[in-house]
Amino acid sequence: MAQIAIVGLGYVGLVYGGAFADLGNRVWGVDIDADKVAKLRDGIVPIYEPGLNELIRRNVEAGRLHFTTDYAEAIPEAEFVFICVGTPSTVDGDADMRAVRAAALTIGQHLRGHTIIVNKSTMPIGSGDLVSALIEQVKPPDATFAVVSNPEFLREGSAVYDVFHPSRIVLGAEDREAAERVAELYRVLNAPILITDRRSAEMIKYASNAILATRISFINEIAQICEQVGADVKVVAQGMGYDPRIGPLFLEAGLGFGGSCFPKDVRALAYMAEEVGCHPQLLHAVLEINQDQRRRFVRKLQDLLGDLHGRPIALWGLAFKQDTDDVRESPALDVLRMLLQRGANVTAYDPAALANAAREVPDARYVSDPYAAVVGADALLIATPWNEFKQADLRRVRSLMRTPIILDGRNIYEPAEVRALGFVYVGVGRGH
């Protein structure tokens, strides 16, 4: 049983804290948000993630998982300290490292004996050196430490599954023994373990997210062409996916990628490339295509309805993807903002993200029932592919709408079936 401290209790910190506790370790979670910590002590998880409530509650009740705002309570006894704080984008696209710096300095002041510091947050290349230098400045004279880069590859909406079934464990360190000790924490999961230098480990994370984002933007550009030539991008992607060199994953045309990882990581990688004299043309194109998908979607609605001022529009989906309440960089919120800017009267529904969306975009009308959203609407826009929407009673939807138009930004319906019910149906890349 290891003594572990997790600094930062967002998606990554909570999931890994719960998982390490579930594997039999003693875990302290540290966060400066006192309200969040109080809720977690009561077994209440402040974010929506399938399976996470049960994971946290089980380990709190078992006495393996504890939460505090006090570094002095968690750090001195820890053998491993995982840094899991946020690294959002700055205005120029770089990663904002203020939380990492603050965490490293505070951790360093509380070290005792020998401690392995694990960078779990996604940080720019060279951040391992930065964290090491910051801790060295403030640590007690008799304390020793090593810094290991250990990027995470969790998917929101399936993070609890992913943490127990990882595709690989990547560890970067200049101290091989420290990396091997971290590897022992994961050994029970029976995943491939790659030990390399810190900078290569940091780059693996950015490169992995960049290639996945590139696949999404690629299929969205193909979708644009399909619309003009009369092809169906879903069939095209299916045919491509049978090729083992290509595969089917991340070839779903739609409104593009969002969330807390892909947009900021691609921007950060492009920024780092420019800083060292490279010209990241592909990365810039990936981001440009991604943003253009939302604009094209709204233009399709304008092509159908003309001036949107005063038009009642229903929007299903606000989270950036299904099975999460996260609205960070959500394509749905971009669409919502553009509709409101054009004067539309938008009524929106989402199974999990209503409260978060309302904080970000307060000017829309939010309802707790999908059918209430479509009453009297001139169009229904699908922006997040929740299973609830796939199984909706479209006959009922048709009877409640003023104008039977569906714009399917996630291609969850079959065009012929929806049109047979009397709808005007427009998808993404469906050759309409």
NORZI-V16380 format. One record per pair of residues at least 12 apart in sequence whose C-alpha atoms are under 8 Angstrom apart, sorted by the first residue. I is the first residue (numbers start at 1). J is the second residue. Records with the same first field share a line. If there is no record, write none. Layout:
BEGIN
I = J, J
END
This chain:
BEGIN
1 = 24, 25, 26
2 = 25, 26, 79, 80
3 = 25, 26, 27, 77, 78, 79, 80
4 = 25, 26, 27, 28, 78, 79, 80, 81, 82
5 = 27, 28, 29, 30, 74, 75, 78, 80, 81, 82
6 = 27, 28, 29, 30, 81, 82, 83, 84
7 = 29, 30, 31, 81, 82, 83, 84, 85, 103
8 = 29, 30, 31, 83, 84, 85, 86
9 = 29, 30, 31, 84, 85
10 = 84, 85, 86
11 = 47, 156
12 = 84, 121, 152, 154
13 = 29, 84, 85
14 = 29, 56
15 = 52, 159, 160, 163
16 = 163
17 = 29, 65
18 = 52, 55, 56, 59, 65
19 = 55, 160, 163, 164
20 = 185
21 = 59, 64, 65
22 = 55, 59, 64
24 = 64
25 = 64
26 = 64, 65
27 = 64, 65, 66
28 = 65, 66, 67, 68, 74
29 = 65, 66, 67, 68, 74
30 = 67, 68, 69, 70, 71, 74
31 = 67, 68, 69
32 = 69, 70
33 = 69
34 = 69
37 = 67, 68, 69
40 = 56, 67
41 = 60, 66, 67
42 = 57
43 = 56, 57, 60
44 = 57
47 = 325
48 = 323, 324, 325, 326, 352
49 = 156, 157, 158, 159, 160, 323, 324, 325
50 = 157, 158, 160, 323, 324
51 = 160
52 = 160
71 = 106, 107, 110
72 = 110
75 = 107, 110, 111
76 = 110, 111, 112
77 = 112
78 = 115
79 = 114, 115, 116
80 = 115, 116, 117, 118
81 = 115, 116, 117, 118
82 = 117, 118, 119, 120
83 = 100, 103, 104, 117, 118, 119, 120, 121
84 = 119, 120, 121
85 = 99, 100, 103, 121
86 = 99, 100, 121
87 = 99, 100, 121, 122, 123
88 = 260, 264
89 = 264, 267, 268
92 = 271
93 = 264, 267, 268, 270, 271
94 = 267, 268, 271, 272
95 = 123, 124, 264, 268
97 = 123
100 = 131
101 = 131, 134
104 = 131, 134, 135
105 = 134, 135, 138
107 = 135
108 = 134, 135, 136, 138, 139, 140
109 = 135, 138, 139, 140
110 = 139, 140
111 = 139, 140, 143, 144
112 = 140, 142, 143, 144
113 = 142, 143, 144
114 = 143, 144, 145
115 = 143, 144, 145, 146
116 = 145, 146, 147, 148, 178
117 = 145, 146, 147, 148
118 = 147, 148, 149, 150
119 = 147, 148, 149, 150, 151
120 = 149, 150, 151, 152
121 = 151, 152
122 = 151, 152, 202, 205, 206, 265
123 = 202
124 = 202, 268, 269, 272
125 = 199, 202, 203
126 = 198, 199, 202
128 = 147, 148, 149, 198, 199
131 = 147
132 = 146, 147
146 = 175, 178
147 = 173, 178
148 = 171, 172, 173, 174, 178, 179, 198
149 = 170, 171, 172, 173, 198, 201, 202
150 = 169, 170, 171, 172, 201, 202
151 = 170, 171, 201, 202, 205
152 = 205
153 = 166, 205
156 = 323, 324
157 = 321, 322, 323, 324
158 = 323
164 = 189
165 = 189, 191
166 = 189, 191
167 = 191, 192
168 = 191, 192, 193, 194
169 = 183, 186, 191, 192, 193, 194
170 = 193, 194, 195, 196, 201
171 = 183, 193, 194, 195, 196, 197, 198, 201
172 = 195, 196, 197, 198, 199, 200, 201, 202
173 = 195, 196, 197, 198
174 = 197, 198
179 = 195
206 = 265, 266, 269
209 = 261, 262, 265, 266
210 = 262, 265, 266, 283
212 = 250
213 = 257, 262, 266, 286
214 = 283, 286
215 = 250, 251
216 = 250, 251, 252, 253, 256, 257
217 = 256, 286, 287, 289, 290
218 = 286
219 = 233, 237, 251, 252, 253
220 = 252, 253, 254, 256, 289, 290, 293, 429
221 = 289
222 = 429
223 = 253, 428, 429, 430
224 = 428, 429
225 = 429
226 = 429, 430, 431
227 = 428, 429, 430, 431, 432
228 = 431
229 = 431
230 = 430, 431, 432
231 = 429, 430, 431
232 = 429, 430, 431
233 = 253, 428, 429, 430, 431
234 = 252, 253, 429, 430
237 = 251, 252
253 = 410, 411, 428, 429
254 = 293, 409, 410, 411, 428
255 = 290, 293, 294, 297, 331, 332, 383, 409, 410
256 = 290, 291, 293, 294, 331
257 = 290, 320, 330, 331
258 = 320, 321, 328, 329, 330, 331
259 = 320, 321, 326, 327, 328, 329, 330
260 = 328, 329
263 = 287, 329
266 = 283, 287
267 = 283, 284, 287
270 = 283, 284
294 = 331, 334, 335
295 = 335, 338
297 = 335, 409
298 = 335, 338, 339
301 = 407
307 = 342
308 = 339, 342, 343, 344
309 = 342, 343, 344, 345
310 = 343, 344, 345
311 = 343, 344, 345, 377, 378
312 = 344, 345, 346, 347, 376, 377, 378, 379
313 = 344, 345, 346, 347, 374, 377, 378, 379, 380, 381
314 = 346, 347, 348, 373, 374, 377, 378, 379, 380, 381
315 = 336, 346, 347, 348, 349, 373, 380, 381, 382, 383
316 = 348, 349, 350, 370, 373, 380, 381, 382, 383, 384, 389
317 = 332, 348, 349, 350, 351, 382, 383, 384, 385, 386
318 = 330, 332, 333, 348, 349, 350, 353, 354, 357, 383, 384
319 = 332, 333, 350, 352, 353, 357, 384
320 = 332, 384
321 = 384, 385, 386
322 = 384, 385, 386, 387
323 = 352, 386
324 = 352, 353
325 = 352, 353, 354, 356
326 = 353, 356
327 = 353, 356, 357
331 = 383
332 = 383, 384
333 = 357, 361
336 = 364
337 = 361
340 = 363, 364
345 = 364, 365
346 = 364, 365
347 = 364, 365, 366, 367, 373, 374
348 = 364, 365, 366, 367, 373
349 = 366, 367, 368, 369, 370, 373
350 = 368, 370
351 = 368
354 = 366, 368
371 = 396, 397, 400
374 = 397, 400, 401
375 = 400, 401, 402
376 = 400, 401, 402, 403
377 = 400, 401, 402, 403
378 = 401, 402, 403, 404, 405
379 = 401, 403, 404, 405, 406, 407
380 = 405, 406, 407
381 = 406, 407, 408, 409
382 = 406, 407, 408, 409, 410
383 = 408, 409, 410
384 = 409, 410
385 = 410, 412
390 = 412, 413
394 = 418, 421
395 = 421
398 = 421, 422, 423
404 = 422, 423, 424
405 = 423, 424, 425
406 = 423, 424, 425, 426
407 = 425, 426, 427
408 = 425, 426, 427, 428
409 = 427, 428
410 = 427, 428
411 = 427, 428
415 = 427, 430
END
